[in-house]
């Protein structure tokens, strides 16, 4: 029986640059995901940071894929700060990797099964081994590396459906993971589909995650750049500058359109 999409159910939302962000805490997001599994309804999770918001303005396929998700949360601290500046407050950052790890724990506790799709074969194998060691009771329905051709995508989705997995985690880069969610999320039969980006590399121990103090300062992106400066340096510099400009322009526009004497 194929899962039906989970509708908003009255969750509070804030619009930021045309992106409807769910104003939820990490705990509330985890609860929404596990409720979807319990009800047998499909919940496609989208996460956005500054770079993705910038890219969505020029990449129609990425934008449509993200906006098609049932739940969209602020993966980047800069997005939360932008919400405060523009008076569209979000309770906290809901980092994709934190949501991923919390859902693994909840799946183990509740006896739900998971599937991992993405990364290089050796990275995926190492991550699965580590997760099995950390969550010995977790039911892993299966896994598949991310280096498959476009022609094989439907077969991969069918294999996931055949595994009977309740939750599907995609360790892919944007926009590949968003497009997979949009085009094949329902076909997989999973109740929760969550794109976790480079989290597979982190959980496999291939890449180190930024220390907590860096995360709280909103500098996790800089920590990543320092690890891979040639690959990420120019990309983050370009998108961060573009995002700051977006916030500044929106702040100025909001100020101009506010009624005289109104400052909030």
C-alpha positions as CSV (number, residue, x, y, z in Angstrom):
1,X,0.0,0.0,0.0
2,X,1.5,3.3,-1.1
3,X,1.9,6.1,1.4
4,X,-0.1,9.3,1.0
5,X,1.5,12.7,1.5
6,X,1.3,14.2,4.9
7,X,-0.3,17.6,4.8
8,X,0.8,20.6,7.0
9,X,-1.6,19.8,9.9
10,X,-1.5,23.5,11.0
11,X,2.2,23.7,11.7
12,X,3.4,27.3,12.1
13,X,5.4,28.6,9.1
14,X,7.5,31.6,8.2
15,X,8.0,32.8,4.7
16,X,11.7,33.7,4.0
17,X,12.5,34.7,0.4
18,X,9.5,32.7,-0.9
19,X,10.5,29.6,1.1
20,X,7.8,28.5,3.6
21,X,9.9,27.4,6.6
22,X,8.3,25.3,9.4
23,X,8.9,27.1,12.6
24,X,9.7,24.0,14.6
25,X,12.3,23.0,17.1
26,X,14.4,19.9,16.5
27,X,12.3,17.9,19.0
28,X,9.1,19.0,17.3
29,X,10.5,18.0,13.8
30,X,11.5,14.6,15.1
31,X,8.0,14.1,16.5
32,X,6.4,15.2,13.2
33,X,8.5,12.6,11.4
34,X,7.7,9.7,13.8
35,X,4.0,10.7,13.7
36,X,4.1,10.3,9.9
37,X,5.6,6.8,10.3
38,X,2.9,5.9,12.8
39,X,0.1,7.1,10.5
40,X,1.7,5.5,7.3
41,X,1.7,8.9,5.6
42,X,4.6,10.2,3.4
43,X,6.6,13.1,4.8
44,X,9.3,14.5,2.6
45,X,11.7,16.6,4.6
46,X,13.5,19.5,3.0
47,X,16.4,21.4,4.7
48,X,17.7,24.8,3.6
49,X,20.8,26.9,4.3
50,X,22.0,30.2,2.9
51,X,23.7,28.5,-0.1
52,X,20.6,26.6,-1.0
53,X,18.3,29.6,-0.8
54,X,20.6,31.5,-3.1
55,X,20.7,28.6,-5.6
56,X,17.0,28.2,-5.5
57,X,16.5,31.6,-7.0
58,X,18.3,30.6,-10.2
59,X,17.7,26.8,-10.3
60,X,14.0,26.1,-11.0
61,X,14.3,22.3,-10.6
62,X,15.9,22.7,-7.2
63,X,13.3,25.3,-6.1
64,X,10.4,23.2,-7.2
65,X,11.9,20.1,-5.5
66,X,12.4,21.9,-2.2
67,X,9.0,23.7,-2.3
68,X,7.4,20.3,-3.0
69,X,8.6,18.9,0.4
70,X,6.0,18.5,3.1
71,X,8.2,19.9,5.8
72,X,11.0,22.5,5.3
73,X,13.4,23.5,8.1
74,X,16.3,25.8,8.6
75,X,19.5,23.7,8.3
76,X,21.8,26.8,8.5
77,X,22.2,29.1,11.5
78,X,22.4,32.1,9.1
79,X,18.8,31.3,8.0
80,X,17.7,31.5,11.6
81,X,19.5,34.8,12.1
82,X,18.0,36.2,8.8
83,X,14.6,35.3,10.2
84,X,15.2,37.3,13.3
85,X,16.5,40.3,11.3
86,X,13.4,40.2,9.1
87,X,11.0,39.6,12.0
88,X,10.1,36.1,10.7
89,X,11.3,34.2,13.7
90,X,12.3,30.5,13.7
91,X,12.7,28.8,17.1
92,X,16.1,27.3,16.3
93,X,18.3,25.7,13.7
94,X,17.3,22.2,12.8
95,X,20.5,20.8,11.3
96,X,20.0,17.9,8.8
97,X,22.7,15.8,10.5
98,X,21.1,16.4,14.0
99,X,17.7,15.4,12.7
100,X,19.3,12.3,11.0
101,X,20.9,11.1,14.3
102,X,17.8,11.7,16.4
103,X,15.7,9.8,13.9
104,X,18.1,6.9,14.0
105,X,17.7,6.8,17.8
106,X,13.9,7.0,17.6
107,X,13.8,4.3,14.9
108,X,15.8,2.0,17.1
109,X,13.6,2.7,20.1
110,X,10.4,2.2,18.2
111,X,11.5,-0.8,16.1
112,X,11.3,1.1,12.8
113,X,13.4,0.2,9.8
114,X,15.8,2.5,7.9
115,X,17.5,2.6,4.5
116,X,20.6,4.5,3.5
117,X,21.1,5.8,-0.1
118,X,24.2,7.7,-1.1
119,X,28.0,8.3,-0.8
120,X,30.8,6.1,-2.2
121,X,30.5,2.4,-1.6
122,X,33.4,2.3,0.9
123,X,32.1,5.3,2.8
124,X,28.6,3.9,3.0
125,X,29.9,0.5,4.2
126,X,31.9,2.2,6.9
127,X,29.0,4.4,8.0
128,X,26.6,1.4,8.3
129,X,29.2,-0.4,10.4
130,X,29.5,2.5,12.8
131,X,25.7,3.0,13.0
132,X,25.2,-0.7,13.8
133,X,27.8,-0.4,16.6
134,X,26.1,2.7,18.0
135,X,22.5,1.4,17.5
136,X,22.7,-2.4,17.8
137,X,18.9,-2.9,17.9
138,X,18.3,-0.7,14.8
139,X,16.6,-2.4,11.9
140,X,18.6,-1.6,8.8
141,X,16.5,-2.6,5.8
142,X,19.2,-2.0,3.3
143,X,21.6,0.4,1.7
144,X,22.9,1.5,-1.7
145,X,25.7,3.8,-2.8
146,X,25.0,7.0,-4.6
147,X,26.9,6.3,-7.8
148,X,24.1,5.0,-10.0
149,X,23.1,6.2,-13.4
150,X,19.9,8.2,-14.1
151,X,18.6,5.1,-16.0
152,X,19.0,3.0,-12.8
153,X,17.1,5.5,-10.5
154,X,13.7,3.8,-10.8
155,X,15.2,0.4,-10.0
156,X,16.9,1.8,-7.0
157,X,13.6,3.3,-5.8
158,X,11.9,-0.1,-6.3
159,X,14.6,-1.8,-4.3
160,X,14.0,0.5,-1.4
161,X,10.3,-0.2,-1.6
162,X,11.0,-3.9,-1.6
163,X,13.0,-3.5,1.5
164,X,10.0,-2.2,3.4
165,X,12.0,0.6,5.0
166,X,10.0,3.1,7.1
167,X,12.6,5.9,6.9
168,X,14.9,6.7,4.0
169,X,18.0,8.8,4.4
170,X,19.7,10.3,1.3
171,X,23.4,11.0,1.6
172,X,23.7,13.1,-1.6
173,X,24.6,16.6,-2.7
174,X,22.1,19.2,-3.9
175,X,20.2,19.2,-6.2
176,X,20.5,15.5,-6.7
177,X,18.9,14.6,-3.4
178,X,16.0,17.1,-3.7
179,X,15.2,15.9,-7.3
180,X,15.2,12.3,-6.1
181,X,12.8,13.1,-3.3
182,X,10.5,15.0,-5.7
183,X,10.5,12.4,-8.5
184,X,10.9,9.1,-6.6
185,X,10.2,9.8,-2.9
186,X,6.7,8.3,-3.0
187,X,7.8,5.3,-5.2
188,X,10.2,4.2,-2.4
189,X,7.3,3.4,-0.1
190,X,9.2,5.0,2.8
191,X,7.1,7.1,5.2
192,X,9.9,9.6,5.9
193,X,12.3,10.7,3.2
194,X,15.1,12.9,4.5
195,X,18.0,14.3,2.4
196,X,21.0,14.5,4.7
197,X,23.7,15.7,2.3
198,X,27.3,15.1,3.5
199,X,26.2,13.6,6.8
200,X,27.2,10.1,5.6
201,X,30.8,11.3,5.3
202,X,30.6,12.7,8.9
203,X,29.1,9.6,10.4
204,X,31.6,7.4,8.6
205,X,34.4,9.5,10.1
206,X,35.7,10.6,6.7
207,X,35.0,14.3,7.5
208,X,35.1,15.9,10.9
209,X,32.1,17.9,12.0
210,X,32.7,21.4,13.4
211,X,33.0,21.6,17.2
212,X,29.8,22.8,19.0
213,X,31.2,26.3,19.6
214,X,31.7,26.7,15.9
215,X,28.2,25.5,15.3
216,X,26.7,28.0,17.8
217,X,28.6,30.8,16.2
218,X,27.2,29.9,12.8
219,X,30.6,29.1,11.5
220,X,30.1,25.4,10.6
221,X,30.4,26.3,7.0
222,X,33.9,27.9,7.6
223,X,35.1,24.7,9.4
224,X,34.1,22.7,6.3
225,X,35.9,25.2,4.0
226,X,39.1,24.8,6.1
227,X,38.9,21.0,5.5
228,X,38.3,21.3,1.8
229,X,39.4,24.9,0.8
230,X,39.8,24.2,-3.0
231,X,36.5,22.5,-3.4
232,X,34.4,24.7,-1.1
233,X,36.1,28.0,-0.7
234,X,34.9,29.9,-3.7
235,X,31.4,28.3,-3.5
236,X,30.7,29.4,0.1
237,X,32.2,32.9,-0.4
238,X,30.0,33.5,-3.4
239,X,26.8,32.2,-1.9
240,X,27.3,33.8,1.6
241,X,27.9,37.2,0.0
242,X,24.8,36.7,-2.1
243,X,22.7,35.7,0.9
244,X,23.8,38.7,3.0
245,X,22.8,40.9,0.1
246,X,19.4,39.2,-0.1
247,X,18.8,39.9,3.6
248,X,19.9,43.5,3.4
249,X,17.7,44.2,0.4
250,X,14.7,42.5,2.0
251,X,15.3,44.4,5.3
252,X,15.5,47.7,3.4
253,X,12.4,46.9,1.4
254,X,10.5,45.9,4.6
255,X,11.5,49.2,6.2
256,X,10.3,51.2,3.3
257,X,7.0,49.4,3.1
258,X,6.3,49.7,6.9
259,X,3.6,52.3,7.9
260,X,5.0,55.6,9.3
261,X,5.8,55.3,13.0
262,X,5.9,51.4,12.9
263,X,9.3,50.0,13.7
264,X,8.7,46.3,14.4
